[in-house]
Amino acid sequence: MLREIEKANLTKIPENSTYLDHALIPDRFYIPTRYPNGLPDLSPNEAYSAADARISIDYAREILDFIQRVIQVRELS
């Protein structure tokens, strides 16, 4: 997710720093929860809680809303 934000050249937008910080949360779940060997000796349900999932989903929604606003602004420019 972070690389995609950088590719889209969104790093120059002032409020972006908050979203970059928020992107770190869902980003850390990506590999370990998708691949069987992502968490040696643990399954994802042993390593992460429901609260982790809720926070990650909330941050992902915030980031998606931000990206949609950026796209709208760019389309109007």
N, C-alpha and C positions, 0 to 999 in steps of 0.2 A: 504494500500500500504506500509506503513512504517513497519508494522509487517512482511510483506512478505520479505522485504529487510533484516530485522533482521534475519528471519528464514533462508535465503539463505547465511547467514554469510558474507554479503557484507560490513558490517560496518568497517572492517579492511582495506579496500581499501582507500588510501588517498584522491582521488578525490570524494569519496562517500559523503563527508559532503555537498558538493554543491547539489548533487542530493537528499539528505535527506531534505535539506531546500526546494528544488523545489517540493518535494513530498507533502509538507504541503499544497500547493495551491490546487491541484486537490482533495486532501484528504478531505478538508473541504467542498467540494460540494457533496460528495458521498451520505451521508444519507439524508440531507435536500432536495436534488433534486429528490431522488428516492421514497420517501415515503410521502403520502399526509399530514401527521401530522408532518413532519420534520421541517417545518417552521410555527409555530403558527401564525395565522392571516395574512400570506403572501403566495403568490404563488411564485414558483421559478423565474418566469419572473419579479416579482416585487422586488425580493431580489438581483438578479444578472444581470449584464450587458453583452452585447456582448463582451466587452473588457475582462471581467472576463473569459468568455468561451475561447476566443482566447489564453489568457495567460495560462490557465489551459491546453489546448490542446498542446500548444508549450512545456510546461514543461513535460507533459506526454510523448510526443514524445522523448524529450531529455533523459528521464529516460528509456524508452524502448530501445533506441539506446545504452545507457550505459549497460543495462542488457544484450543485445545481444553481445556486445563486451566482457563482462565478461564471458559469456557462451563460446564464441569462444576461449578465452584464456584458460579456464579450460579444454576444449576439446583437446587443443594442449598440455596440460601439462601431 
